[in-house]
């Protein structure tokens, strides 16, 4: 028997009206990138990689928060339902499944046996729930965890030529299957993995097909890896089809790079990634570069963990982003009109 009562109906209607009103107010007049949907990543509440940073927030509560804070979409999170059940939960909150994330287990000779089957299962989850983007990265490894943030120094573990060939082979296969299922595939360079440094990202871009493998530029990970994300956006241009907006705590990054932190995992525990607008990331230049290349994909606000309540951090990120988008639009309008 349904538990819905007549009291639930106006409450649900009030919540829907509040969501719509907040989203409209966060979409400020004249802001740049107005056609880009804006989502967030549940790792802030339930960290996928570091068990002690998981709060155990139930999926329905987490989705309520994501919708309440003004976001329009989410990545698939730990403990989320599947298929039609997830579709229904998302529809109830007027949310979209922006992406499903895939980690390919890997060593220097390339992705390990069974990783393609693992990725296919993630593609199945994406398709069953009506999601949009399959976001593929390499999984972390102990050798690259230890050298994260300084992996361009001599002696760092790297993919062999055979490893690169194996990675490209798997990406091509998975991309073809993803496109056949009417979704998009992107590759996400990630700190603490074998595709982290600017040189490794350049090689990945060069050896993959732009028609099938898009690039997810996680601007925080690219910064940690030693790159300039603004320059990367301008260099890669239309190759960038998905974006993770993530800020970086400069003090923690310095400790990671000078070796006083015991690797990437330790840096995550020290909250390497911080609230949007409070770290080293030049958010306005990032957004201006995205506007220059006429980017139209998802903007995913992401923070792996926070010192304070996760909903507080997620709210800060969404509002900082709204102000930055409006400010850039206003400045561009003033320049076009000859204003100061």
C-alpha positions in Angstrom: 0.0 0.0 0.0 1.3 3.5 -0.9 2.5 5.6 2.0 1.6 8.8 0.1 -1.0 10.9 2.0 -2.8 14.1 1.1 -0.3 15.9 3.3 2.6 14.7 1.2 1.3 16.3 -2.0 1.5 20.0 -1.1 4.9 19.3 0.6 6.2 17.7 -2.6 4.8 20.6 -4.6 6.5 23.1 -2.3 9.8 21.4 -2.6 9.5 21.3 -6.4 8.7 25.0 -6.5 11.6 25.9 -4.2 14.0 23.9 -6.4 12.8 25.6 -9.6 13.0 29.0 -8.0 16.5 28.5 -6.7 17.8 27.1 -10.0 16.3 30.1 -11.8 18.0 32.5 -9.4 21.3 30.8 -9.7 21.1 31.2 -13.5 21.7 34.9 -13.5 20.9 37.1 -16.4 23.9 37.7 -18.8 26.0 34.9 -17.3 28.3 33.0 -19.7 27.9 29.3 -20.4 24.1 29.6 -19.9 23.4 26.4 -21.9 25.7 24.2 -19.7 23.9 22.0 -17.2 25.5 22.1 -13.8 25.8 19.0 -11.6 27.8 17.8 -8.6 29.5 14.6 -7.5 28.3 12.5 -4.4 31.9 11.7 -3.4 31.7 14.8 -1.1 29.2 12.9 1.1 30.4 9.3 0.5 34.0 9.1 -0.6 34.5 6.2 -3.0 38.2 5.8 -2.4 38.8 6.5 1.3 36.4 4.6 3.5 36.8 6.7 6.6 35.6 9.7 4.6 32.3 8.1 3.9 29.4 9.5 5.9 27.0 6.8 5.0 24.4 9.2 3.7 21.5 7.3 2.2 21.1 7.8 -1.6 17.6 9.4 -1.3 18.8 11.9 1.3 21.9 12.7 -0.8 19.7 13.2 -3.9 17.4 15.5 -1.9 20.4 17.6 -0.9 21.8 17.8 -4.5 18.4 19.0 -5.8 17.8 21.3 -2.8 21.1 23.1 -3.3 20.3 24.1 -6.9 22.1 21.4 -8.9 20.6 19.9 -12.0 22.5 16.6 -12.2 24.6 14.1 -10.4 27.3 11.4 -10.9 26.2 7.9 -9.9 27.1 7.5 -6.2 27.8 4.7 -3.8 24.6 2.9 -2.8 22.5 4.5 -5.5 19.6 2.4 -6.9 19.8 1.1 -10.4 17.7 1.2 -13.6 14.1 2.3 -13.4 14.3 2.9 -9.6 17.1 5.4 -10.1 15.3 7.0 -13.1 12.2 7.5 -10.8 14.2 9.0 -7.9 15.9 11.4 -10.3 12.7 12.4 -12.0 11.0 13.1 -8.7 13.7 15.7 -8.0 14.0 17.0 -11.6 17.6 15.7 -11.7 19.6 14.1 -14.5 22.2 11.3 -14.3 25.1 13.4 -15.7 27.7 10.6 -15.6 28.8 7.2 -14.4 32.5 7.0 -13.5 34.7 4.1 -14.4 38.2 3.3 -12.9 40.3 1.0 -15.1 42.7 -1.2 -12.9 46.1 -0.7 -14.4 49.8 -1.3 -14.0 52.7 -0.1 -16.2 51.8 -2.6 -18.9 48.3 -1.2 -19.2 44.8 -2.1 -18.0 44.6 -5.4 -16.2 42.6 -8.4 -17.4 38.9 -8.0 -16.6 38.9 -4.2 -16.7 36.9 -4.1 -19.9 34.2 -6.2 -18.3 34.2 -4.0 -15.3 33.7 -1.0 -17.5 30.9 -2.6 -19.5 29.1 -3.1 -16.2 29.4 0.6 -15.5 28.1 1.3 -19.1 25.1 -1.0 -18.3 24.3 1.1 -15.2 24.6 4.3 -17.2 22.2 3.0 -19.9 19.7 1.4 -17.6 19.2 4.7 -15.6 19.1 6.9 -18.7 22.4 8.6 -18.0 24.5 10.7 -20.3 28.3 10.4 -20.1 30.7 7.5 -19.3 33.6 9.1 -17.6 36.7 6.8 -17.7 39.9 7.1 -15.8 42.7 4.9 -14.7 42.5 3.6 -11.1 45.2 4.7 -8.7 48.3 2.6 -8.1 50.7 2.6 -5.1 53.7 3.7 -7.2 51.9 6.7 -8.7 50.2 7.5 -5.5 53.6 8.1 -4.0 54.7 10.4 -6.7 51.5 12.3 -7.2 52.0 16.0 -7.9 55.6 15.4 -9.0 55.3 12.5 -11.3 57.3 14.2 -14.1 60.6 13.7 -12.2 63.0 11.0 -13.4 62.3 7.5 -12.0 58.5 7.9 -11.7 56.6 4.8 -12.8 55.1 5.2 -16.2 53.0 3.3 -18.8 55.2 1.4 -21.2 54.6 1.6 -24.9 52.7 -1.7 -24.7 50.7 -0.2 -21.8 49.7 2.7 -23.9 48.7 0.5 -26.8 46.6 -1.6 -24.5 44.9 1.4 -23.0 44.0 2.8 -26.4 42.7 -0.6 -27.5 40.3 -0.7 -24.5 39.2 2.9 -24.9 38.4 2.3 -28.6 36.4 -0.8 -27.8 34.5 0.8 -24.9 33.9 4.1 -26.9 32.4 2.1 -29.8 30.0 0.3 -27.4 29.2 3.5 -25.5 28.3 5.3 -28.8 26.2 2.4 -29.9 24.2 2.7 -26.7 23.8 6.4 -27.5 26.0 7.8 -24.8 29.2 9.8 -24.8 32.6 8.6 -23.5 35.3 10.8 -22.0 38.7 10.1 -20.5 39.5 11.8 -17.2 43.2 12.4 -16.4 43.7 11.8 -12.7 46.4 12.5 -10.1 47.9 9.3 -8.7 47.5 7.4 -11.9 49.5 6.7 -15.1 47.8 9.6 -16.9 48.4 12.6 -14.7 51.1 14.9 -16.0 50.7 17.4 -18.9 53.0 15.2 -21.1 50.9 12.1 -20.4 47.6 14.0 -21.1 49.1 15.3 -24.4 50.0 11.7 -25.3 46.5 10.5 -24.4 44.9 13.2 -26.6 47.3 12.4 -29.5 46.7 8.6 -29.5 42.9 8.6 -29.2 40.3 9.4 -31.8 38.7 12.8 -31.2 35.5 11.5 -32.9 34.9 8.9 -30.2 37.0 9.7 -27.1 36.3 13.1 -25.5 38.4 14.6 -22.7 37.0 15.3 -19.3 39.3 18.0 -18.0 39.2 17.9 -14.2 40.9 21.3 -13.7 41.9 20.4 -10.1 43.6 17.1 -11.0 45.3 18.8 -14.0 46.7 21.5 -11.7 47.9 18.9 -9.2 49.6 17.1 -12.0 51.7 20.2 -12.8 49.6 21.6 -15.6 47.9 24.9 -16.4 44.2 24.1 -16.9 43.5 27.4 -18.6 46.2 26.7 -21.2 44.9 23.2 -21.6 41.4 24.3 -22.3 42.6 26.6 -25.0 44.9 24.0 -26.5 42.5 21.1 -26.5 39.5 23.2 -27.5 36.6 21.1 -28.8 38.3 18.0 -27.6 37.0 19.0 -24.1 33.5 17.6 -23.8 33.1 17.2 -20.1 34.5 19.3 -17.2 35.0 18.7 -13.4 35.4 22.0 -11.5 37.6 21.3 -8.5 39.7 23.7 -6.4 43.0 22.9 -4.8 44.4 23.9 -1.4 47.8 25.3 -2.1 49.3 24.5 1.3 48.4 20.8 1.0 49.6 20.7 -2.6 53.0 22.1 -1.5 53.3 19.4 1.1 52.4 16.8 -1.5 55.0 18.0 -3.9 57.8 18.4 -1.3 57.3 14.9 0.0 56.1 15.8 3.5 52.8 14.1 2.8 52.9 10.3 2.1 51.2 10.4 -1.3 47.9 11.3 -3.0 45.7 9.4 -0.5 47.3 11.2 2.4 46.7 14.5 0.6 43.0 13.6 0.1 42.8 13.0 3.9 44.2 16.5 4.4 41.5 17.9 2.1 43.7 18.6 -0.9 40.6 19.6 -2.8 38.7 22.5 -1.2 35.6 24.6 -1.7 35.4 26.2 -5.1 36.8 29.7 -5.0 39.0 29.2 -1.9 42.1 27.5 -3.4 44.6 28.0 -6.2 42.3 27.5 -9.1 41.7 30.6 -11.2 38.0 29.9 -11.6 37.1 33.0 -13.7 39.9 32.3 -16.2 38.7 28.7 -16.4 35.2 29.8 -17.2 36.3 32.5 -19.6 38.4 29.9 -21.5 35.4 27.6 -21.7 33.3 30.4 -23.1 36.0 31.1 -25.7 35.8 27.5 -27.0 32.0 27.6 -26.9 31.8 24.7 -24.5 28.3 23.2 -24.1 28.8 20.2 -21.8 28.3 19.5 -18.1 30.0 21.6 -15.4 30.4 19.2 -12.6 31.3 20.9 -9.2 33.4 18.3 -7.3 35.2 18.2 -4.0 36.4 14.8 -2.7 35.8 15.7 1.0 35.5 18.7 3.2 36.4 19.7 6.8 32.8 21.0 7.3 29.4 19.6 6.5 29.4 18.4 2.8 26.1 20.2 2.0 27.7 23.4 3.1 30.7 22.9 0.8 28.4 21.9 -2.1 26.3 25.0 -1.5 29.4 27.2 -1.5 30.5 25.7 -4.8 27.2 26.3 -6.6 27.0 29.9 -5.5 30.6 30.7 -6.2 30.1 29.3 -9.7 26.9 31.4 -10.2 28.7 34.6 -9.2 31.7 33.8 -11.4 29.6 33.0 -14.5 27.6 36.3 -14.0 30.8 38.4 -13.5 32.4 37.1 -16.6 29.3 37.7 -18.6 29.0 41.3 -17.2 32.6 42.0 -18.0 32.3 40.7 -21.5 29.2 42.8 -22.0 30.9 45.9 -20.8 33.9 45.4 -23.1 31.6 44.8 -26.1 29.7 48.0 -25.2 32.8 50.0 -24.8 32.4 50.3 -21.0 35.2 50.4 -18.5 
